[in-house]
Amino acid sequence: MVKAIKVMLIPNNVQKTKMFQYAGASRFAYNWALAREKENYEKGGKFISDSELRKEFTKLRHSEEYAWLLNISNNVTKQAIKDACTAYKNFFKGLQKFPRFKSQKRSMPKFYQDNVKIQFSNTHVKFEGFSSSRKANKQNMDVFQQMLNI
């Protein structure tokens, strides 16, 4: 039997800002990986694997120009690069159209958060990398237990 908990996050302004930063970094990583794949294909190169792109992105993160990416969890950008590679592969398999670059206006702000690193209590949810303080890192949540009696 699989159990599920439906939650509604009510973040404060600092936490909202951090979530939008995570979503922006995810969009940036996706667009960067897609641009690298497209550029490589136009030059006649073969498909670049997501592991190679992640290694290249890690080097990019440590440059001075992209130092702002060091404040973002690496899982967020890692999953965005994997998603871009999967979309690119599916295009060449004929399963979908050519992947489009994500924009702030057109795309929904979202990011991947590793579910192993999310901690739940009865009243709070704690995400990875949202604060250095343990107490300030908690977010209020309402747990809907309509279908699940815990």
VOBAMAR-35852 format. One line per 3 residues: number of its first residue (from 1); their letters; for each residue x, y, z of N, C-alpha, C, O. Coordinates in steps of 0.05 Angstrom, whole numbers, plus 32768, in hexadecimal, padded with zeros to 4 digits. Layout:
BEGIN
NUM) a) X/Y/Z/X/Y/Z/X/Y/Z/X/Y/Z ~ ...
end
This chain:
BEGIN
1) mvk) 8011/7FE9/8000/8000/8000/8000/8012/8019/8000/8024/801B/8010 ~ 800C/802B/7FEE/801B/8044/7FEC/800C/805A/7FFB/7FF4/805E/7FF6 ~ 8019/8067/800D/800D/807D/801C/8015/8098/800F/802C/809B/8005
4) aik) 8004/80AB/8010/8009/80C5/8006/7FFF/80DA/8019/7FEC/80D6/8028 ~ 800D/80F0/8019/8005/8107/802A/8004/811F/8017/8017/8125/8009 ~ 7FED/812D/8017/7FEA/8145/8007/7FF0/815C/8019/7FE4/815F/802F
7) vml) 8002/816E/8010/800A/8184/8020/8007/819E/8010/8007/819E/7FF8 ~ 8003/81B4/801F/8002/81CE/8013/8017/81DF/8021/8016/81E3/8039 ~ 802B/81E8/8012/8040/81F8/801D/8037/8215/801F/802B/8220/800C
10) ipn) 803E/8222/8035/8038/823E/8038/8053/824B/803F/8059/8250/8057 ~ 8064/8251/802B/807E/825C/8031/807D/827A/8037/806B/8288/802F ~ 8090/8283/8047/8093/82A0/804C/80A1/82AD/8034/80A8/829E/8021
13) nvq) 80A5/82C7/8034/80B1/82D5/801D/80CD/82CC/8017/80D4/82CA/8000 ~ 80DD/82C6/802B/80F8/82BD/8027/80F8/82A2/801A/8108/829D/8007 ~ 80E7/8291/8023/80E5/8276/8017/80DA/8276/7FFB/80E2/8267/7FEA
16) ktk) 80C7/8289/7FF5/80BC/828C/7FDA/80D3/8294/7FC7/80D6/828A/7FB1 ~ 80E3/82A7/7FD0/80F9/82B1/7FC0/810D/829A/7FBA/8116/8297/7FA3 ~ 8112/828A/7FCE/8125/8273/7FCA/8119/825F/7FB6/8127/8254/7FA6
19) mfq) 80FF/825A/7FB8/80F2/8248/7FA5/80F4/8252/7F89/80F9/8242/7F76 ~ 80EF/826C/7F85/80F2/8277/7F6A/810F/8277/7F60/8113/8274/7F48 ~ 8122/8279/7F72/813E/8277/7F6A/8144/825A/7F61/8151/8256/7F4D
22) yag) 8139/8246/7F70/813C/822A/7F68/8130/8225/7F4D/813C/8218/7F3C ~ 8118/8230/7F48/810A/822C/7F2F/811A/823A/7F18/811C/822F/7F02 ~ 8125/8251/7F1D/8135/825F/7F09/814E/8250/7F02/8156/824F/7EEB
25) asr) 815B/8245/7F17/8174/8235/7F12/816D/821C/7F02/817D/8214/7EF1 ~ 8156/8210/7F08/814E/81F8/7EF9/8149/81FF/7EDC/8152/81F1/7ECA ~ 813B/8216/7ED7/8136/821E/7EBB/8151/8225/7EAD/8154/821E/7E96
28) fay) 8163/8232/7EBB/817D/8239/7EAF/818C/821F/7EA7/8197/821E/7E91 ~ 818D/820C/7EB9/819C/81F3/7EB4/818F/81E4/7E9C/819D/81D9/7E8B ~ 8175/81E3/7E9B/8167/81D6/7E85/816D/81E3/7E6A/8175/81D6/7E57
31) nwa) 816B/81FE/7E69/8171/820D/7E51/818E/820A/7E49/8195/8208/7E31 ~ 81A0/820A/7E5C/81BD/8208/7E57/81C2/81ED/7E4A/81D1/81EB/7E37 ~ 81B7/81D7/7E56/81BC/81BC/7E4C/81B0/81B9/7E30/81BC/81AD/7E1E
34) lar) 8199/81C4/7E2B/818C/81C2/7E11/819C/81D2/7DFC/819F/81C8/7DE6 ~ 81A7/81E9/7E04/81B7/81F9/7DF1/81D1/81EA/7DEA/81DA/81EA/7DD3 ~ 81DD/81DD/7DFE/81F6/81CE/7DFA/81F1/81B6/7DE6/8201/81B1/7DD4
37) eke) 81DA/81A8/7DEB/81D3/8192/7DD9/81CE/819B/7DBD/81D7/818F/7DA9 ~ 81C0/81B1/7DBA/81B9/81BC/7DA0/81D2/81C6/7D91/81D6/81C0/7D7A ~ 81E4/81D3/7DA0/81FD/81DD/7D95/820F/81C6/7D8B/821B/81C7/7D76
40) nye) 8210/81B1/7D9C/8220/8199/7D95/8215/818B/7D7C/8224/8182/7D6B ~ 81FA/818A/7D7A/81EE/817C/7D63/81F3/818C/7D4A/81F8/8180/7D35 ~ 81F1/81A7/7D4B/81F6/81B7/7D33/8212/81B5/7D29/8218/81B9/7D12
43) kgg) 8225/81B0/7D3C/8241/81AC/7D34/8247/8190/7D2A/825D/818A/7D22 ~ 8232/817F/7D2B/8236/8164/7D21/823E/8150/7D36/8245/8139/7D30 ~ 823E/8158/7D4F/8246/8146/7D65/822F/8133/7D6D/8218/8136/7D65
46) kfi) 8237/811F/7D7C/8223/810C/7D86/8216/8117/7D9F/821E/812C/7DAA ~ 8202/8108/7DA9/81F3/8110/7DC1/8206/8111/7DD9/8216/80FE/7DDD ~ 8204/8126/7DE9/8214/8128/7E01/8204/811C/7E18/81ED/8124/7E1C
49) sds) 8210/810A/7E27/8201/80FD/7E3D/81FC/8111/7E54/820A/8125/7E57 ~ 81E8/810B/7E64/81E2/811D/7E7A/81F8/811E/7E8F/81FB/8132/7E9C ~ 8206/8108/7E92/821C/8108/7EA6/8233/811B/7E9D/823F/8128/7EAD
52) elr) 8239/811B/7E83/824D/812E/7E79/8244/814B/7E7C/8254/815C/7E83 ~ 822B/8150/7E76/8220/816B/7E79/8220/8174/7E96/8226/818B/7E9C ~ 821A/8162/7EA8/821A/8169/7EC5/8237/816F/7ECE/823A/8182/7EDE
55) kef) 824B/8161/7EC4/8266/8167/7ECB/826E/8182/7EC1/827B/8192/7ECF ~ 8266/8188/7EA8/826C/81A2/7E9C/825D/81B9/7EAC/8268/81CF/7EAF ~ 8244/81B3/7EB4/8235/81C7/7EC3/8241/81CC/7EDE/8240/81E3/7EE8
58) tkl) 824C/81B8/7EEB/8259/81BB/7F05/8271/81CE/7F02/8275/81DF/7F13 ~ 8280/81CB/7EED/8297/81DE/7EE8/828C/81FA/7EE3/8298/820E/7EEC ~ 8275/81FC/7ED5/8269/8216/7ED0/8260/8223/7EE9/8262/823B/7EED
61) rhs) 8255/8213/7EFC/824B/821E/7F15/8261/822B/7F26/825D/823E/7F34 ~ 827A/8220/7F23/8290/822A/7F33/829E/8242/7F26/82B2/824C/7F31 ~ 8295/824B/7F0F/82A1/8263/7F03/8295/827B/7F11/8280/827A/7F1D
64) eey) 82A3/8292/7F0F/829A/82AA/7F1C/8280/82B5/7F11/826F/82C0/7F1F ~ 827C/82B2/7EF7/8264/82BC/7EEA/824B/82AF/7EF4/8236/82BB/7EF6 ~ 824C/8295/7EFA/8235/8285/7F03/8237/827D/7F20/822D/8267/7F27
67) awl) 8243/828D/7F31/8246/8287/7F4D/822C/8285/7F5B/8229/8279/7F70 ~ 8217/8293/7F51/81FD/8292/7F5D/81F1/8276/7F5D/81DF/8271/7F6D ~ 81FA/8264/7F4C/81F0/8249/7F4B/81FA/8238/7F63/81EF/8223/7F68
70) lni) 820F/8242/7F70/8219/8233/7F87/8206/8233/7F9F/8207/8223/7FB1 ~ 81F3/8247/7F9F/81DF/8248/7FB5/81C8/8236/7FB0/81B6/8233/7FC2 ~ 81C7/8229/7F99/81B1/8217/7F92/81BA/81FA/7F96/81D1/81F3/7F90
73) snn) 81A7/81E9/7F9F/81AD/81CD/7FA2/81B5/81C0/7F87/81A8/81C6/7F73 ~ 81C9/81AF/7F87/81D1/81A3/7F6E/81BD/818F/7F63/81BD/818A/7F4B ~ 81AB/8185/7F74/8196/8173/7F6A/8182/8181/7F57/8178/8175/7F45
76) vtk) 817E/819B/7F5C/816C/81AA/7F4B/8177/81AC/7F2F/8168/81A6/7F1C ~ 8190/81B4/7F2C/819B/81B7/7F11/81A1/819C/7F05/819F/8199/7EEC ~ 81A8/8188/7F15/81AD/816D/7F0A/8194/8162/7EFD/8196/8157/7EE7
79) qai) 817E/8164/7F0A/8165/8159/7EFE/815C/8169/7EE6/8151/815E/7ED3 ~ 8161/8183/7EE6/8159/8193/7ECE/816A/818B/7EB6/815F/818A/7EA0 ~ 8183/8185/7EBA/8194/817C/7EA4/818C/8161/7E9A/818B/815C/7E82
82) kda) 8185/814F/7EAC/817A/8135/7EA5/8161/8137/7E94/815D/8129/7E80 ~ 814F/8149/7E9D/8136/814E/7E8E/813B/8158/7E72/812D/8150/7E5F ~ 814E/816A/7E6F/8154/8175/7E55/815F/815F/7E43/8158/815E/7E2B
85) cta) 8170/814E/7E4D/817C/8139/7E3D/8166/8124/7E35/8167/811B/7E1F ~ 8154/811E/7E47/813E/810C/7E41/812C/8118/7E2C/8124/8109/7E19 ~ 8126/8131/7E2D/8115/813E/7E19/8123/813E/7DFE/8116/8139/7DE9
88) ykn) 813D/8143/7DFE/814C/8143/7DE5/814D/8127/7DD9/814A/8124/7DC0 ~ 8151/8113/7DE9/8152/80F7/7DDF/8136/80EF/7DD4/8135/80E2/7DBF ~ 8121/80F7/7DE2/8106/80F0/7DD9/80FF/80FD/7DBE/80F0/80F1/7DAF
91) ffk) 810A/8114/7DB9/8106/8121/7D9F/8112/8110/7D89/8105/810C/7D74 ~ 812A/8106/7D8C/8136/80F6/7D77/812B/80DA/7D75/812E/80CD/7D60 ~ 811D/80D1/7D8A/810F/80B7/7D88/80F4/80BB/7D7B/80E7/80A7/7D75
94) glq) 80EB/80D3/7D77/80D2/80D9/7D6B/80BA/80D8/7D7E/80A3/80D6/7D76 ~ 80C0/80DA/7D98/80AB/80D9/7DAC/809E/80F4/7DB2/8088/80F5/7DBC ~ 80AC/810A/7DAC/80A2/8124/7DB2/80AE/8139/7D9F/80C1/8132/7D90
97) kfp) 80A4/8151/7DA1/80AF/8167/7D91/80C9/8170/7D9C/80D1/8168/7DB2 ~ 80D7/8181/7D8D/80F1/818B/7D97/80EC/819B/7DB1/80DA/81AB/7DB2 ~ 80FC/8196/7DC5/80F8/81A3/7DDF/80FC/81C1/7DDD/810F/81CB/7DD0
100) rfk) 80EB/81D0/7DEA/80EC/81ED/7DE9/80FB/81F7/7E02/80FC/81EA/7E17 ~ 8108/820E/7DFE/8116/821A/7E15/8100/8225/7E28/80EB/822E/7E20 ~ 8106/8223/7E42/80F4/822D/7E56/80F7/824B/7E5A/810D/8255/7E59
103) sqk) 80E1/8258/7E5D/80E1/8275/7E62/80D3/827C/7E7C/80C3/826C/7E86 ~ 80D8/8293/7E86/80CA/829C/7E9F/80AD/82A0/7E9A/809C/829B/7EAC ~ 80A5/82A9/7E83/8089/82B0/7E7D/8079/8297/7E76/8063/8293/7E80
106) rsm) 8084/8285/7E66/8075/826F/7E5B/8075/8256/7E6D/8061/8248/7E6E ~ 808A/8251/7E7B/808C/8238/7E8A/8085/823C/7EA8/8088/8252/7EB3 ~ 807B/8227/7EB4/8074/8227/7ED0/808D/8225/7EE1/809E/8215/7EDB
109) pkf) 8090/8237/7EF5/80A8/8235/7F06/80A7/821C/7F17/8096/8219/7F29 ~ 80BA/8209/7F12/80BB/81F0/7F21/80D8/81E6/7F22/80E8/81EE/7F12 ~ 80DD/81D5/7F36/80F7/81CA/7F39/80F5/81AF/7F47/80E1/81A9/7F54
112) yqd) 8109/819F/7F45/810A/8185/7F51/8117/8187/7F6D/812B/8194/7F70 ~ 810A/817A/7F80/8115/8178/7F9B/8117/815B/7FA2/8103/814D/7FA1 ~ 812E/8151/7FA9/8132/8135/7FB0/8121/812E/7FC8/8123/813A/7FDD
115) nvk) 810F/811A/7FC4/80FC/8114/7FDA/8109/8107/7FF2/80FD/8107/8007 ~ 8121/80FD/7FF0/812F/80F2/8006/8138/8108/8019/813A/8104/8031 ~ 813D/8120/800E/8147/8136/801D/8131/8149/8028/8137/815E/8033
118) iqf) 8118/8142/8024/8102/8151/802F/80FA/8144/804A/80F6/812B/804B ~ 80F9/8154/805F/80F2/8149/8079/80D6/8154/8081/80D1/816C/807F ~ 80C5/8141/808B/80AA/8148/8093/80A7/8146/80B1/80B3/8134/80BD
121) snt) 8098/8157/80BD/808F/8154/80D8/8070/8159/80D7/8065/815C/80C2 ~ 8063/8159/80EE/8046/815D/80EE/803E/8179/80E4/8028/817B/80D9 ~ 804E/818D/80E7/8047/81A8/80E0/805A/81B5/80CC/8054/81CB/80C3
124) hvk) 8071/81A9/80C6/8085/81B7/80B5/8090/81A4/80A0/8090/818C/80A3 ~ 809A/81B1/808B/80A9/81A3/8076/80C4/81B1/8074/80C5/81CA/8074 ~ 80DA/81A2/8072/80F4/81AD/8071/8101/81A5/8057/8105/818D/8052
127) feg) 8109/81B9/8046/8116/81B4/802D/8134/81B7/802F/813D/81C5/8041 ~ 8142/81AA/801E/815F/81AC/801D/8167/81C7/8013/815D/81D1/7FFF ~ 817A/81D4/8021/8186/81ED/8017/8176/8206/801A/817D/821A/800E
130) fss) 8161/8206/8029/8151/821E/802B/815A/8231/8041/8153/8249/8041 ~ 816A/8227/8054/8175/8239/8068/818B/822B/8077/818D/8212/8077 ~ 819D/823A/8083/81B3/822E/8092/81AA/8226/80AE/81B5/8214/80BA
133) srk) 8196/8234/80B8/818C/822F/80D3/8177/8219/80D2/8166/8218/80C0 ~ 8177/8207/80E5/8164/81F1/80E5/8148/81FB/80EB/8134/81F2/80DF ~ 8146/820E/80FD/812B/8218/8105/811F/822A/80EF/8107/8229/80EA
136) ank) 8130/823A/80E2/8125/824C/80CD/8120/823D/80B3/8114/8249/80A1 ~ 8127/8224/80B1/8125/8214/8099/810A/8206/8097/8105/81F6/8084 ~ 80F8/820B/80AA/80DE/81FC/80AA/80C9/820D/809C/80CA/8226/809C
139) qnm) 80B6/81FF/808F/80A0/820D/8082/8086/8201/808D/8084/81EA/8093 ~ 8072/8213/8090/8058/8209/8099/804B/81F9/8083/804F/81FF/806B ~ 803B/81E6/808B/802C/81D7/8077/8012/81CE/8084/8010/81CA/809C
142) dvf) 7FFE/81CB/8073/7FE5/81BF/807C/7FE3/81A3/8070/7FE6/81A0/8058 ~ 7FDF/8190/8081/7FDD/8174/8078/7FC0/816D/8075/7FB0/816E/8088 ~ 7FB9/8164/805D/7F9E/815C/8057/7F9D/813D/805A/7FA9/812F/804A
145) qqm) 7F8E/8134/806D/7F8E/8117/8073/7F72/810C/806D/7F67/80FB/807C ~ 7F65/8116/8057/7F4B/810D/8051/7F4A/80EF/8049/7F38/80E0/8051 ~ 7F5E/80E7/803A/7F5E/80CB/8031/7F71/80BA/8041/7F72/80A2/803E
148) lni) 7F81/80C7/8051/7F96/80B8/8060/7F94/80BE/807E/7F96/80D5/8086 ~ 7F8F/80AA/808D/7F8D/80AD/80AA/7FA7/80A3/80B7/7FAC/808B/80B8 ~ 7FB7/80B6/80C0/7FD1/80AF/80CC/7FCE/80B0/80EA/7FE2/80AA/80F8
end
